[in-house]
Amino acid sequence: MEHMTDPMWLAGLAVAMALTGIVSGTLAGLLGVGGGIVIVPVLFNVFPLFGIPEAVQMKLAVGTSLATIIPTSIQSARKHYLKGTMDVPLLKSLAPSIGVGVLLGTVLAIWLKGEALTLVFATIAILVALNMGFTGADWKLRDSFPGGVLRQAIGGFIGTVSAMMGIGGGTVGVPILSMFGAPIRGAVATASVFGIIISIPASIGFIYGGWGDPLLPPLSLGYVNLIGFALIVPSSMIAAPWGVHLAHTIPPLLLKRAFALFLFITAMRMFYSLTV
């Protein structure tokens, strides 16, 4: 643990966090995916290189990712709201159950061992990869979003899974909203607010849950690494327009399939790490 106080170690970690932000920002602009689905796998692979104990690697990746989502989701939601594509009534009806799901997911994520959290992420990542890899943009299960208990159960699922995975509302929320007939732009706009509902309370929970953990690296506030937060947010915002530019030069379907492959390989590596 002494190596974590070395200035060169801290400098190396800072560079790695900035590069993580560039990768997540570029892919976010390129594919329209939330940063968390990229940040968590990248940090999962980066943290072992810096000797961060395995017991806290996944929790630190998830907590740091959630913290970075706060400013980006606020900015995104504001822009989508001004464009008028957000389904506000649906959002209001789902917000309470998403909030309850976030509380449940945060408690479970802190209580479970890192290996269990890795298993959850890998399992959902496989499902997201299959969705992106084999369904077209127009695929849907039905034409309208269900009401009643089923609607609240779906909201609870989105909140629970997103908090446990360290992702905003887009990765799980957009496919679900699209599945129930929402136009893709409306789904993206509405799910952008999910990110705010998820990231703020979940980040607070990860800070509280990891407070005083002796295995954490320096400059960590609970399971939120402040170096990561300070560098991933600005670098991802700088890189996002690069991804948008690339999106206009490469076929979108090819990009979607390529990211699905990246996610699938990442998930399989996570599964493999649990067996060795």
N, C-alpha and C positions, 0 to 999 in steps of 0.2 A: 504493500500500500504506500510505501514511502516514495516510490517513483512518481506518484500522482501529484506530488508537490514540486517536482522538478519543473523549472520554467520552460525547458524545451518540450517536455511532455504536454504542458498546457498550451504551448504555441502550436504543437502538432494537432492537438484536439481542436483548437480554434480553426485551423485550416480545414480539417475534416468536416467540421460543422458548416463552414461557409460553402464547401463543395456539396454537402448534402442539400443545402438550400438551393444551390444552382440546379442540381439534378431535379429536385422536386418542383421547383418553379418552372423549369423548361417543360417537364412532362405535364404539369398542370395546364400550361398554355397550349401545349401540343394536343392533348387528349381530352381536356376538360375534366380531368379527375382531381379529386381533392388531394392536397399535399400529404395528408396522413397516410394514405395507402402507399405512398412512396417513401415518406420519411421513416416510418417504423421499420420496414425491411432494410433500408440503407443503414440506419443506426444499429439494427440487429447484427449487421455484418461489420460495422465500424468499431463498435465498443470492444469486442474481443481483441482487436488489434492494439488497443491501448491498455490491455490488462485489467479492464473493469470486471470485477467479480461476476461470474455467471449468474449468481443468485439474484442480482439486481439489474442485469442487462435489459431484459424485456420490459420490466416495470419502468425503468429509466427511459427507455425508448418510447413507450406509450405515453408516459407523463409529459415528457418534453414535447412530443408531437402535439398533444392536446393543447399545451400552452401556446405553441406557434399558431394554432388554428384560430385563437381568439381574435387577434387583429385582422387576419386575412378574411375571416368569415364576416366580421363587422363591415369591412370594406366591400366585400362581395355582395352581401345582403342589401346594403344601401344602394349600390348601383342597380341591382335587379329590381328593387322596389321602385326606383325612379323610372324604370323602363315600363312599369305597369303590367308585367307578365306574371306576377306572384299571385297565387291562389290564397288570399288572406283568410277567407272563411275556413278552408281546409286546414290551414296552418294553425288557426286559433283552436280548432277542435282537436288537433293532434298534439299541441304543445304540452298539455298537462301529462298525458301518458308518456310522451318522450322524456319529460322531466323525471317522472317516477322511474322510468327505465334507466336513465343516466345514474340516478342514485343507487339503484340495484347493481348496475354494471360496475360502478366505481368501487362499491363495497366488495363485490366479488373479485375484482381485479387486484385489490390490495390484499385481500384475504388469501387468495390462491397463490400457489408457488409460481415462479417464473415459467416453469415448464408447462403448466396448465394454461397460462396466458398465451404462450407460444402456440399451443395446440389450438386454442380458440382462433387466434389470428390466422393460422395456416388453413384451418378448415373453411372459414368464411372467405379467405383469399382465393381458395380453390373455386368456390361457388361463384365469386365475382369474375374470376378468370373465365370460367365456363360460360357465364352470361355474356361477357364481352366477346368471347371467341366464337360463339355459335348462334347468337341471336342478332337479328337485324334491328335497325333503329325503330321500325314500325311494329315489332312484335308486342302483343299485349294479351293478357289473360281475360280481361273484360273491359267494358267501356266506361265504367264509373267506379269510384272508390267506395268500398263497402262502408256501412255505417255501424252504429251500435257498438256492441262488445268487441266485434272483430276489428273495427277501426282502432279502438283503444289498445287492443292486443298488438296490432301492427305497429302503432306508435311506441309501445313499450319495448317491442323487439328492436326497433331502430335505435332507441336510446340505449338499451342494455348492450347490444353488440358494438355500437359505435364507441361507447365509453371504454369497453374492454379492449378494443382494437386500437384506440388512440386516433380515430378518424373523425372527420366532420360528418355532416349528414348526407353528403353527396354520394359517397361510394355505395352505401346501402339504400339511401333514400331515393335517389334518382331512378335506379332500376325498379324499385317497388312502385313509385308513383307512375312511372311509364307503363308498368305492367297493368295498372288499373286505369288506363286510358288517358292519363295526363299528357298533353303535348310536351315534347322534350324540353322546349324552352321554359314552359311553365313549371315543369318538374325540377329543372336546374335552379330556377329562381326561388321556388318554394323551399327546396332542400337547402338553399344557402343559409336560411334562417335556422334550420336544424343545427347547423354548425355552432351558432351562438348558444343555443339552448344546451347543447352537449358540452362544448369546450370549457365554458366558465365554471360550472359546478364541478365537472370532472377534474379539472386542473386543481381546483381548491382541495378536492378529495385526495388527489395524488400527492399534493404538497403535505397535507396533514398525515396521510398514511405512511409516508416515507420519512417523516421528521425524525432526525436523530439516528437514522440507520448508519452504523459505522462503516458499511461497505461502500457507501456512495463516494463518488469522486469530489474533489474540491469545487466550490462555487455551485453547489446543488441545493435547491430549496425543496426538501423532500425528494420526490421522484421527478422533479423538474430540473434539468441541468441549465443553469443560467447562461453558460457559454453557448450552448446550443440554441436557446431561445433568442439571445441577442444577435446571433449571426445567421441563423436559418431564416428568420423572418425577412430581414432586408435583402439578403441574397436571392431568396425565392421571388420576391417582388421585382427585383431587377431582371431576373431570368425569365419570368413569365412571358413578357412580350417576345422574347426570342422564340419560345415555343409556339406562340400564336403565328409568328412569321413562317416558321417551318411548316405549320399546319396547312398553309396555303401553297406549299410546294410539294408536299407528299400526299398521296391518296389517303383520305381519312380512314377508310375501311382497313387498309394495310396497317396503319398506325394502331388502330383499335386491336387488331389481331396480334400485333407485335407486343403491345403492352400486356395483353392477356397471356402471352407466352412468358413474358418476364415475371408476371405475378404467379403463374403456375410453377415455374422453376424455383422461385423464391419460396413458395409454400412447400414444395417438395424438399428443399434444403432444410426448412424448419422441421418438417417431419423427421428427416434423417438425423438432425441434431438431437432429437429426443430419444434416438435409439442407440447413440454412442456414448 
